Amino acid sequence: MDEARNWVQLGALFVGIVGGLLAVFRGIYEMRQSTRQRYVDLRWKRANAARDLVSDIHHDQRAAAAVLMMDWSDGAHEHDLGSGRREILSYSDVLAALAKPAAECCEAKEHYVRDCFDWFFYYVDRIEHYIETGLIEFVDVASIFKPYILVFRKDQATYDQFVAKRGYELVPKFLARYRPSV
């Protein structure tokens, strides 16, 4: 009888240990799953933040106009300079306005071009800031800016000078993220 009781107690102890180990392993598994899910959620939030930042560029009339000017870097396009004044701007007009010192710009189209690119580079500067602080990842914006990097590289000195004069310290860091072959 004592021997049977000992076997029952030993069996109960074994079941308790196995049950405890299963509970521990299940807890570890659930913690890992929870951590993975939090990572996926955070990654999704970062991607959405990047999308929102790019969307801000396209919803800002001036920044969007700079994008349009770069899209038409091999031609010309009509722009609304404000107050109902419309004018066709060629890419050579864009480069000439960006290359001029601000004090020498007196034409409305020059002011317009410089204002548009000022806002565009403001947003690029903010995007680099958010990349550096970990709010977004470069991969989420890289392909969107790739065509414009090609435009910038054709006239690198003009853009570098404009960005430097405007004080956008993070823009060159953003542009440097693209390999020279891009």
C-alpha positions as MATLAB code, in Angstrom:
seq = 'MDEARNWVQLGALFVGIVGGLLAVFRGIYEMRQSTRQRYVDLRWKRANAARDLVSDIHHDQRAAAAVLMMDWSDGAHEHDLGSGRREILSYSDVLAALAKPAAECCEAKEHYVRDCFDWFFYYVDRIEHYIETGLIEFVDVASIFKPYILVFRKDQATYDQFVAKRGYELVPKFLARYRPSV';
ca = [
       0.000    0.000    0.000;
       2.772    2.414    0.820;
       4.465    1.469   -2.405;
       1.317    2.229   -4.438;
       0.927    5.564   -2.682;
       4.566    6.399   -3.500;
       3.949    5.543   -7.175;
       0.861    7.725   -7.246;
       2.752   10.612   -5.633;
       5.660   10.123   -8.030;
       3.236   10.058  -10.987;
       1.527   13.221   -9.736;
       4.919   14.890   -9.321;
       5.888   13.841  -12.862;
       2.603   15.171  -14.279;
       3.122   18.418  -12.334;
       6.665   18.847  -13.657;
       5.647   18.063  -17.238;
       2.645   20.387  -16.952;
       4.850   23.135  -15.506;
       7.405   22.742  -18.291;
       4.660   22.841  -20.918;
       3.295   26.023  -19.336;
       6.770   27.597  -19.366;
       7.358   26.645  -23.009;
       3.927   27.909  -23.981;
       4.608   31.187  -22.178;
       7.926   31.587  -24.003;
       6.256   30.797  -27.328;
       3.487   33.335  -26.699;
       6.025   35.997  -25.676;
       7.944   35.431  -28.915;
       4.754   35.609  -30.953;
       3.788   38.801  -29.152;
       7.221   40.289  -29.822;
       6.998   39.347  -33.505;
       3.536   40.871  -33.757;
       4.720   44.098  -32.109;
       7.610   44.243  -34.585;
       5.220   43.756  -37.526;
       2.906   46.453  -36.140;
       5.810   48.856  -35.627;
       7.128   48.166  -39.122;
       3.682   48.839  -40.548;
       3.483   52.133  -38.635;
       6.911   53.162  -39.947;
       5.901   52.375  -43.525;
       2.702   54.394  -43.082;
       4.671   57.308  -41.634;
       6.947   57.256  -44.694;
       3.923   57.163  -46.986;
       2.435   60.138  -45.153;
       5.657   62.133  -45.489;
       5.805   61.520  -49.224;
       2.122   62.351  -49.457;
       2.854   65.688  -47.761;
       5.170   66.564  -50.648;
       2.471   65.825  -53.195;
      -0.170   67.762  -51.257;
       1.975   70.874  -50.867;
       1.401   72.908  -54.052;
       4.933   74.267  -54.139;
       6.745   71.006  -53.402;
       4.496   69.198  -55.874;
       5.357   71.821  -58.495;
       9.082   71.125  -57.918;
       8.370   67.428  -58.506;
       6.559   68.340  -61.716;
       9.523   70.460  -62.833;
      11.837   67.495  -62.313;
       9.406   65.203  -64.100;
       9.670   67.557  -67.077;
      13.466   67.912  -66.922;
      13.688   67.047  -70.600;
      11.065   69.559  -71.678;
       8.784   72.326  -70.462;
       5.476   72.504  -68.647;
       2.937   75.194  -67.831;
       2.783   76.298  -64.184;
       0.447   78.543  -62.237;
       2.706   81.170  -60.674;
      -0.124   82.490  -58.554;
      -2.747   85.195  -59.019;
      -3.897   83.350  -62.125;
      -0.611   83.965  -63.897;
       0.416   80.920  -65.903;
       3.765   80.493  -67.547;
       5.628   77.729  -69.324;
       8.829   76.835  -67.517;
      11.581   74.839  -69.139;
      14.134   72.917  -67.160;
      16.766   75.460  -68.194;
      14.571   78.114  -66.516;
      14.583   75.962  -63.385;
      18.366   75.576  -63.341;
      18.914   79.274  -64.031;
      16.638   80.264  -61.128;
      18.271   77.814  -58.726;
      21.781   78.927  -59.707;
      21.104   82.632  -59.160;
      21.707   84.167  -55.757;
      18.380   85.041  -54.137;
      19.196   88.758  -54.173;
      19.512   88.684  -57.964;
      16.157   86.991  -58.602;
      13.580   89.520  -59.621;
      11.321   87.710  -62.068;
       8.180   86.055  -60.762;
       9.104   82.734  -62.346;
      12.500   82.745  -60.590;
      10.873   83.383  -57.227;
       8.342   80.675  -57.963;
      10.975   78.067  -58.891;
      13.116   78.847  -55.862;
      10.105   78.759  -53.540;
       8.979   75.404  -54.964;
      12.391   73.794  -54.542;
      12.806   75.342  -51.115;
       9.674   73.509  -49.975;
      10.646   70.311  -51.753;
      14.026   70.241  -50.014;
      12.380   71.123  -46.708;
      10.423   67.875  -46.946;
      13.486   65.873  -48.040;
      15.377   67.319  -45.065;
      12.577   66.185  -42.725;
      12.511   62.729  -44.295;
      16.243   62.306  -43.653;
      15.707   63.457  -40.071;
      13.028   60.820  -39.596;
      15.266   58.162  -41.135;
      18.113   59.100  -38.782;
      15.850   59.018  -35.733;
      14.376   55.661  -36.722;
      10.822   56.857  -37.306;
      10.928   55.624  -40.901;
      13.234   53.443  -42.962;
      15.034   54.530  -46.107;
      13.714   51.505  -47.987;
      10.197   52.963  -47.729;
      11.089   56.108  -49.684;
      14.070   55.022  -51.792;
      12.226   54.075  -54.959;
      10.045   57.185  -54.888;
      13.010   59.556  -55.019;
      15.162   57.518  -57.397;
      14.023   59.334  -60.583;
      14.779   62.697  -58.970;
      18.224   61.564  -57.878;
      18.971   60.994  -61.559;
      17.842   64.559  -62.303;
      19.912   65.974  -59.433;
      23.038   64.150  -60.524;
      22.922   65.750  -63.987;
      23.204   69.191  -62.403;
      24.694   68.284  -59.027;
      26.575   71.554  -58.487;
      23.456   73.684  -58.986;
      21.388   71.659  -56.542;
      24.207   71.371  -53.997;
      24.720   75.130  -54.035;
      20.995   75.835  -53.628;
      20.602   73.326  -50.790;
      23.675   74.703  -48.997;
      22.486   78.307  -49.312;
      19.092   77.344  -47.888;
      20.738   75.560  -44.950;
      19.313   72.084  -45.465;
      22.102   70.111  -43.815;
      20.340   66.746  -44.001;
      19.533   66.829  -47.730;
      23.099   65.901  -48.806;
      22.994   62.967  -46.366;
      19.740   61.786  -47.928;
      21.102   62.102  -51.468;
      24.289   60.252  -50.457;
      22.171   57.210  -49.535;
      21.848   56.519  -53.261;
      24.797   54.711  -54.812;
      26.582   56.635  -57.574;
      25.286   54.136  -60.149;
      21.680   55.153  -59.456;
];
